[in-house]
Amino acid sequence: MASPLPGTPEGGAEGRVFIRPPTAADESAYVAAVRRSADLIRPWNPVASRPADFRRLLTEITLADAESYFIVDRADDGLAALVNIRGITRARFQNASVGYNAYLPYAGTGRTREGMELIVAHCFDATDGLGLHRLEINVQPANEPSRALARRLGFRLEGTSPRMLYLNGAWRDHERYALTVEDWAQRCGTAHSSESGRMSG
């Protein structure tokens, strides 16, 4: 399995989870996590509840505009959640969309939030991370756990995108939450330049 990402806290006192990219060796653990969590995930993301999609996931993360990370429990090395970073755009935008699926029995324990904090830090880190300026999370209005997680991470509600995605037989509205690197630096009490370290094009 892949090693934890650079900068991920090491040691139990610093956090209950670490993050790392998926590898082919994770297939059986992923299938088991998806199967036991299908009822939790399916109402909001039916594709993500299909175990066969793991190989598609591995293909997607070879693309320049996509990354994925498992949030892994330190105590038992179990897969607590999957976080997908998609639509990574450079040049003057420096933006990406973030989606997440928590897995039982870890869902509702705060581990996804802990892992998402590591993911957001990685996305904004201009030295060892993606060096992005802005992140979006799009959530169906009825998905209160995901909406609450976005708010706890400091994402602000920017508006609603009507009929944004076709899910479970209908076009579904989504609320759009966003966070900039300046917001994140203020939340974390750190300084940050207004210019990304990954500007190009």
C-alpha positions as a Markdown table, in Angstrom:
| # | Residue | x | y | z |
|---|---|---|---|---|
| 1 | Met | 0.0 | 0.0 | 0.0 |
| 2 | Ala | 1.1 | 3.6 | -0.6 |
| 3 | Ser | 2.7 | 5.5 | 2.2 |
| 4 | Pro | 1.0 | 8.3 | 4.0 |
| 5 | Leu | 1.2 | 11.7 | 2.2 |
| 6 | Pro | 4.1 | 14.0 | 3.2 |
| 7 | Gly | 2.9 | 16.3 | 6.0 |
| 8 | Thr | 0.3 | 13.9 | 7.3 |
| 9 | Pro | 0.5 | 13.8 | 11.1 |
| 10 | Glu | 2.5 | 10.8 | 12.4 |
| 11 | Gly | 1.6 | 9.4 | 15.9 |
| 12 | Gly | -1.7 | 8.9 | 17.6 |
| 13 | Ala | -1.7 | 12.1 | 19.6 |
| 14 | Glu | -1.8 | 14.1 | 16.3 |
| 15 | Gly | -4.8 | 12.5 | 14.8 |
| 16 | Arg | -6.8 | 9.3 | 14.4 |
| 17 | Val | -6.3 | 9.2 | 10.6 |
| 18 | Phe | -3.9 | 9.7 | 7.8 |
| 19 | Ile | -4.4 | 10.1 | 4.0 |
| 20 | Arg | -2.9 | 8.3 | 1.1 |
| 21 | Pro | -3.7 | 7.6 | -2.6 |
| 22 | Pro | -5.5 | 4.4 | -3.6 |
| 23 | Thr | -3.4 | 1.6 | -5.1 |
| 24 | Ala | -4.4 | -1.7 | -6.9 |
| 25 | Ala | -3.7 | -3.5 | -3.6 |
| 26 | Asp | -6.7 | -1.6 | -2.0 |
| 27 | Glu | -9.3 | -3.3 | -4.3 |
| 28 | Ser | -10.6 | -5.9 | -1.8 |
| 29 | Ala | -10.7 | -3.4 | 1.1 |
| 30 | Tyr | -12.5 | -0.9 | -1.1 |
| 31 | Val | -15.1 | -3.4 | -2.3 |
| 32 | Ala | -15.8 | -4.5 | 1.3 |
| 33 | Ala | -16.1 | -0.8 | 2.5 |
| 34 | Val | -18.5 | 0.1 | -0.4 |
| 35 | Arg | -20.7 | -3.0 | 0.2 |
| 36 | Arg | -21.2 | -2.4 | 3.9 |
| 37 | Ser | -21.8 | 1.3 | 3.3 |
| 38 | Ala | -24.0 | 1.1 | 0.1 |
| 39 | Asp | -27.2 | 2.2 | 1.8 |
| 40 | Leu | -25.4 | 5.2 | 3.3 |
| 41 | Ile | -23.9 | 6.3 | 0.0 |
| 42 | Arg | -26.5 | 5.4 | -2.6 |
| 43 | Pro | -29.0 | 8.2 | -2.0 |
| 44 | Trp | -26.4 | 10.8 | -2.8 |
| 45 | Asn | -23.9 | 9.1 | -5.1 |
| 46 | Pro | -25.2 | 5.9 | -6.7 |
| 47 | Val | -22.1 | 5.4 | -8.8 |
| 48 | Ala | -19.8 | 5.4 | -5.8 |
| 49 | Ser | -21.7 | 2.6 | -4.2 |
| 50 | Arg | -20.8 | 0.2 | -7.0 |
| 51 | Pro | -17.7 | -2.0 | -6.1 |
| 52 | Ala | -16.8 | -2.5 | -9.8 |
| 53 | Asp | -15.9 | 1.2 | -10.1 |
| 54 | Phe | -12.5 | 0.8 | -8.3 |
| 55 | Arg | -10.6 | 0.1 | -11.5 |
| 56 | Arg | -12.2 | 3.2 | -13.1 |
| 57 | Leu | -11.0 | 5.2 | -10.1 |
| 58 | Leu | -7.4 | 4.0 | -10.5 |
| 59 | Thr | -7.6 | 5.1 | -14.2 |
| 60 | Glu | -9.1 | 8.5 | -13.4 |
| 61 | Ile | -6.3 | 9.4 | -10.9 |
| 62 | Thr | -3.7 | 9.1 | -13.7 |
| 63 | Leu | -5.2 | 12.1 | -15.3 |
| 64 | Ala | -3.8 | 15.6 | -14.8 |
| 65 | Asp | -7.1 | 17.0 | -13.4 |
| 66 | Ala | -7.9 | 14.3 | -10.9 |
| 67 | Glu | -6.6 | 13.0 | -7.5 |
| 68 | Ser | -8.1 | 10.7 | -4.9 |
| 69 | Tyr | -7.2 | 9.8 | -1.4 |
| 70 | Phe | -8.3 | 7.3 | 1.2 |
| 71 | Ile | -8.8 | 8.5 | 4.7 |
| 72 | Val | -7.3 | 5.7 | 6.8 |
| 73 | Asp | -7.9 | 4.9 | 10.4 |
| 74 | Arg | -4.6 | 4.7 | 12.3 |
| 75 | Ala | -5.8 | 2.1 | 14.8 |
| 76 | Asp | -6.8 | -0.7 | 12.4 |
| 77 | Asp | -5.7 | 0.6 | 9.0 |
| 78 | Gly | -9.3 | 0.5 | 7.8 |
| 79 | Leu | -10.7 | 2.7 | 5.0 |
| 80 | Ala | -12.7 | 5.4 | 6.7 |
| 81 | Ala | -13.6 | 7.5 | 3.6 |
| 82 | Leu | -12.7 | 8.2 | 0.0 |
| 83 | Val | -12.1 | 11.8 | -1.2 |
| 84 | Asn | -12.0 | 12.7 | -4.8 |
| 85 | Ile | -10.5 | 15.9 | -6.1 |
| 86 | Arg | -11.8 | 16.5 | -9.7 |
| 87 | Gly | -11.7 | 19.2 | -12.3 |
| 88 | Ile | -8.3 | 20.6 | -11.2 |
| 89 | Thr | -7.9 | 23.7 | -13.2 |
| 90 | Arg | -4.7 | 25.8 | -13.4 |
| 91 | Ala | -3.8 | 29.1 | -15.0 |
| 92 | Arg | -5.9 | 32.0 | -13.5 |
| 93 | Phe | -8.5 | 29.7 | -11.8 |
| 94 | Gln | -6.5 | 27.4 | -9.6 |
| 95 | Asn | -9.7 | 25.6 | -8.6 |
| 96 | Ala | -11.0 | 22.1 | -8.0 |
| 97 | Ser | -14.1 | 20.3 | -6.8 |
| 98 | Val | -14.0 | 18.0 | -3.8 |
| 99 | Gly | -16.3 | 15.1 | -3.1 |
| 100 | Tyr | -16.3 | 12.5 | -0.3 |
| 101 | Asn | -17.9 | 9.2 | 0.8 |
| 102 | Ala | -17.6 | 8.0 | 4.3 |
| 103 | Tyr | -17.6 | 4.3 | 5.1 |
| 104 | Leu | -19.1 | 2.3 | 7.9 |
| 105 | Pro | -18.2 | 1.8 | 10.7 |
| 106 | Tyr | -16.3 | 5.1 | 10.7 |
| 107 | Ala | -19.0 | 7.4 | 9.4 |
| 108 | Gly | -20.3 | 9.7 | 12.0 |
| 109 | Thr | -17.2 | 9.4 | 14.2 |
| 110 | Gly | -15.4 | 12.6 | 13.0 |
| 111 | Arg | -12.7 | 10.7 | 11.1 |
| 112 | Thr | -13.9 | 12.1 | 7.7 |
| 113 | Arg | -13.6 | 15.6 | 9.1 |
| 114 | Glu | -10.1 | 15.0 | 10.4 |
| 115 | Gly | -9.1 | 13.5 | 7.0 |
| 116 | Met | -10.7 | 16.3 | 5.1 |
| 117 | Glu | -8.7 | 18.8 | 7.0 |
| 118 | Leu | -5.5 | 17.0 | 5.8 |
| 119 | Ile | -6.9 | 17.0 | 2.2 |
| 120 | Val | -7.7 | 20.7 | 2.2 |
| 121 | Ala | -4.3 | 21.5 | 3.6 |
| 122 | His | -2.7 | 19.4 | 0.8 |
| 123 | Cys | -4.8 | 21.1 | -1.8 |
| 124 | Phe | -3.7 | 24.6 | -0.7 |
| 125 | Asp | -0.1 | 23.8 | 0.0 |
| 126 | Ala | 2.0 | 25.4 | -2.7 |
| 127 | Thr | 5.2 | 23.7 | -1.7 |
| 128 | Asp | 4.4 | 20.0 | -1.5 |
| 129 | Gly | 0.7 | 19.9 | -2.4 |
| 130 | Leu | -1.5 | 21.1 | -5.3 |
| 131 | Gly | -1.1 | 24.8 | -4.7 |
| 132 | Leu | -4.7 | 25.6 | -5.5 |
| 133 | His | -6.5 | 28.9 | -4.6 |
| 134 | Arg | -10.1 | 27.7 | -4.3 |
| 135 | Leu | -12.0 | 24.5 | -3.6 |
| 136 | Glu | -15.7 | 23.7 | -4.2 |
| 137 | Ile | -18.0 | 21.2 | -2.5 |
| 138 | Asn | -21.4 | 20.5 | -4.2 |
| 139 | Val | -24.0 | 18.9 | -2.0 |
| 140 | Gln | -27.6 | 18.0 | -2.4 |
| 141 | Pro | -29.7 | 20.1 | 0.0 |
| 142 | Ala | -31.2 | 17.1 | 1.8 |
| 143 | Asn | -27.7 | 15.6 | 2.5 |
| 144 | Glu | -27.3 | 17.2 | 5.9 |
| 145 | Pro | -24.2 | 15.3 | 7.1 |
| 146 | Ser | -22.3 | 16.5 | 4.0 |
| 147 | Arg | -23.6 | 20.0 | 4.3 |
| 148 | Ala | -22.6 | 20.1 | 8.0 |
| 149 | Leu | -19.1 | 18.8 | 7.2 |
| 150 | Ala | -18.6 | 21.5 | 4.6 |
| 151 | Arg | -19.6 | 24.1 | 7.1 |
| 152 | Arg | -17.4 | 22.7 | 9.8 |
| 153 | Leu | -14.4 | 22.9 | 7.4 |
| 154 | Gly | -15.1 | 26.6 | 6.9 |
| 155 | Phe | -16.6 | 26.3 | 3.4 |
| 156 | Arg | -19.2 | 29.1 | 2.8 |
| 157 | Leu | -22.5 | 28.6 | 1.0 |
| 158 | Glu | -22.3 | 30.5 | -2.3 |
| 159 | Gly | -25.6 | 29.5 | -3.9 |
| 160 | Thr | -27.6 | 26.7 | -5.4 |
| 161 | Ser | -27.1 | 25.1 | -8.8 |
| 162 | Pro | -30.5 | 23.9 | -10.1 |
| 163 | Arg | -30.6 | 20.4 | -11.7 |
| 164 | Met | -26.8 | 20.1 | -11.6 |
| 165 | Leu | -26.3 | 16.3 | -11.7 |
| 166 | Tyr | -28.4 | 13.4 | -12.9 |
| 167 | Leu | -28.6 | 11.0 | -10.0 |
| 168 | Asn | -31.0 | 8.2 | -9.1 |
| 169 | Gly | -33.3 | 8.9 | -12.1 |
| 170 | Ala | -33.6 | 12.7 | -11.8 |
| 171 | Trp | -31.7 | 16.0 | -12.2 |
| 172 | Arg | -30.7 | 17.0 | -8.7 |
| 173 | Asp | -30.2 | 20.5 | -7.3 |
| 174 | His | -26.9 | 21.1 | -5.4 |
| 175 | Glu | -25.7 | 23.7 | -3.0 |
| 176 | Arg | -22.3 | 25.1 | -3.8 |
| 177 | Tyr | -19.9 | 25.6 | -1.0 |
| 178 | Ala | -16.5 | 27.2 | -1.5 |
| 179 | Leu | -13.3 | 27.9 | 0.4 |
| 180 | Thr | -10.2 | 29.9 | -0.7 |
| 181 | Val | -6.6 | 29.6 | 0.5 |
| 182 | Glu | -7.0 | 33.0 | 2.3 |
| 183 | Asp | -10.0 | 31.7 | 4.2 |
| 184 | Trp | -8.1 | 28.6 | 5.1 |
| 185 | Ala | -5.0 | 30.5 | 6.3 |
| 186 | Gln | -7.2 | 32.8 | 8.4 |
| 187 | Arg | -9.0 | 29.7 | 9.9 |
| 188 | Cys | -5.7 | 28.1 | 10.7 |
| 189 | Gly | -4.0 | 31.3 | 11.9 |
| 190 | Thr | -1.2 | 31.2 | 9.3 |
| 191 | Ala | 0.1 | 33.7 | 6.8 |
| 192 | His | -0.4 | 33.2 | 3.1 |
| 193 | Ser | 0.5 | 35.0 | -0.1 |
| 194 | Ser | -2.4 | 36.0 | -2.3 |
| 195 | Glu | -0.6 | 34.4 | -5.3 |
| 196 | Ser | -0.6 | 30.6 | -5.8 |
| 197 | Gly | 2.7 | 28.8 | -6.2 |
| 198 | Arg | 1.3 | 26.9 | -9.2 |
| 199 | Met | 0.4 | 29.7 | -11.6 |
| 200 | Ser | 1.0 | 28.7 | -15.2 |
| 201 | Gly | -0.5 | 29.3 | -18.7 |
